[in-house]
Amino acid sequence: MIDLQKICRSFMVGDQRVSALQDIDLHIAAGDYVSIMGPSGSGKSTLLNLIGLLDRPSSGIYKLDGGDVTALDDAQQARVRSEKIGFVFQSFHLVPRLTAAMNIELPMILAGVPPAERKQRVADLVANYGLEDRADHRPDQLSGGQRQRVAIARATSMHPAVLLADEPTGNLDQTTGKEVIDLLEVLLEQKVTLIMVTHDPALGARAQRQLHMVDGRMTDE
């Protein structure tokens, strides 16, 4: 499913080159539940962004479903991202002026899904995530837990094979955070590959595989 070979990522900060990822070799099979843990600055989010095709490696090869996606241009990567990858972020990243239902529908509009199909998918997702009475509300009218449920519904609207969650409970209280993780883990029953970045060891321990990073390197599993 996901195959990273000798992946490196470096940035220029002033006149110095900083290595965010160093020689990452990683294989994640379809349906795996993986947590990525480590201190701030260890490269966790950089790795997640790279897997999600939001960033490119400085060197190395990234294969997704057997195809080398590092060789694709920006438009081709955007299409793969739209068709195969969903994202859930700590800060939700909802469009403020759009209602919950419109936020959920947005990826389908961008992907050219026909209106009737979009309407049905939105209705199903709103029902599945308990948002029936909040569908016409904007993000600033929703609680943190409701916003994250909208974000998960949006992330799954295109039926992605891979779901990437970057600190999905970071802005939530403990009870609401557990509810959000329970919702994410239900997706495993649909054979979705779930990859989660977290600072929380207890949360990370729920995954089938735990990856640990320090200074841009995998230290153990």
N, C-alpha and C positions, 0 to 999 in steps of 0.2 A: 504493500500500500504506500508507505512512506519510507524512502531509502535515502539517507544522507551519507555522503562519502567525502571525508576529508574537508568538511565545510569550515571555512574561515571567513570572518567578517571584521573588517577594520575601518576606523574612521580617522579623519584628520581633525584634531582639536588644537587650534592655533597652528603651531609648527611641529606638533608631535602627533605621531600615529598611535592610536589606541586600539588594541585588539579586543573586540567584544566577544568573538567566538574563535576558538583555536582547535583545529583538527577534530571536528565533531563527526563521529561515525555513529549512526543510529538507524535502526530498522524498527518500524512500527507496523504491525499487521492490521488488516481490516478488523474492526470490532474491538480493538484494544482500548483499555481505559488506563491512561498514563497521566501521572502527575510529575511536574517539573518543579523542583524546590531548590532553594539556595538563597544566600543573602542578597540584599540590594546591590545592583551592579555586577552580578555574577553572570549575566547574559541570558537570563530566562526569557525575558520579553523579546529580546533580539532574536532568539531562536524561534519563538512562537511567531513573530512577524515574518520571519523567513519561511517557515513552514506554510504560513498563510498567504504567501506570495505578495506580501506588503513590502518586502525588502528583497534584495538580491545578495548572494554571497560574494565576497571578494575573490574567492577561489573555491574549488570543489564542485561536486555534482549533487543535484537534488532530483531524484526521480519520484514521481507520483503516479501510481498505477502503472508502473513500468516505463513511463515516458519521461525523458529528460526535460523538466520544465525550466531549468536554468538557461536553456537555449532559446526559449520563446521570447518574442518581443512583448512590449507592454500590453498591447491589445490582446494578444493571445493569452498572456497570463491573466488578464482581467476576465476573459471568458472562462478559463479554467476555475478561477476563484469563484465566479458567480455560480458555476454549475456544480462545484464539488465541495466548497468550503464555507462554513458558517462561523461567525465571530460573536462572542459575548465578552463585553469589556466591564471593568470595574466601574467606570463612569457612565455606563449605559449607552452613550453616544446616540441618543434619540434626537430626531429633528424637532426642535422646540415648537415650531408653529404648526406641526402636523398632529392630528389625533393619534391615539393608540392604534386604531385600525389602519390609518393611513401610513403610519410608520411600519406596520407589519407588511403592508402591501407594497411598499417602495421597492424592495429588491425584485419583485415580480414585474413591476412596471419597467424597470431598467432592463430586465431580461426579455421583455417582449411577450410575457405570458398573456394570453387572451383575457379580456375583461371578465367574462363569465367565470372562467376558471379561477381568476384572481379573487373574485367575490366569494366563491365557494371555499377556497383555501383560507381566506381571512376569517370567514364565519366558523370554520372548523377549528382554527387555531385559537380564536377568541374563546370558544367554548372549552377547548382542551386545557387552556391555561386560566380558566376562571375569571375572564375579563369581560364577561357579557355586559355588566353594568358600568364598565369604564372605557368601553371601546371608543366613545365619542369625546373622551377627555384628552387634553393635551398633557405632555409630560409633567408640567409644573402643577398639575392637578392630581397627580398620582403619588402614592407613597413609594419609597425606595424599592420595596419588594414588588410592587405592581410594575414599576418601570423596568425592573430586571426581567419580570415575566414577559413584558412586551418585547424586550430585547431578545429573549430566548425564542419567542414566537417568530420574530423577524428573522432570526438567524436560521431557523428551521423551515422557513416558508418555501425555500427552493429545494428541499429534501437533500441537504448536503450529505456526502459520505463522511466528511470530517468536520467536527465541531471543535473550535479552539476557544478556550475560556481563560481570560487573563484576569486573575484575582476576582472571580465573579461574585464573591461575598464581601469584598473589601470595604464597601460602603454600606453594609447591612448589619443589623444587630444579629446576635447569635441564632435566635429562633427563626428569623426570616432567612438568614443565610442557609440554615439547614433545609428549609423548604425549597430554596433555589437549587441546592445540590441534589435534593431528591428528584426534582424535576429534570435536571440534567442527566441523572443516572437512569431515569426511565427510558431515555433515548437509546441506551445500550441495548435494550430489548429489540430495538429496530436495527441493530447491527451498525449503528453509528460509531465511528472512531472518535473517542473523546480524549482531548489533550488539555490539561488544566495546569496553569501556572499558579502557585500559591506559596505564601509565606507560612501557612498554618500547617504544622506537622500532622495534627489530627485529621485535617481535611485531606492532606496528601496521602495519608495512610489508607484512605478509603479506596484508592486506585489499585488496580491489579499490578501495575508496575510503578515504581517510584524512581525517578531519575534525580540525581543531585548534581548541582553545578557550583563551581567556585572559579572565579577569574576566567570565565569563558570556556572552561573545560568541564567535561563530564568526569565526576570523581568516582562515582560508584552507582550501582543499581541494586 
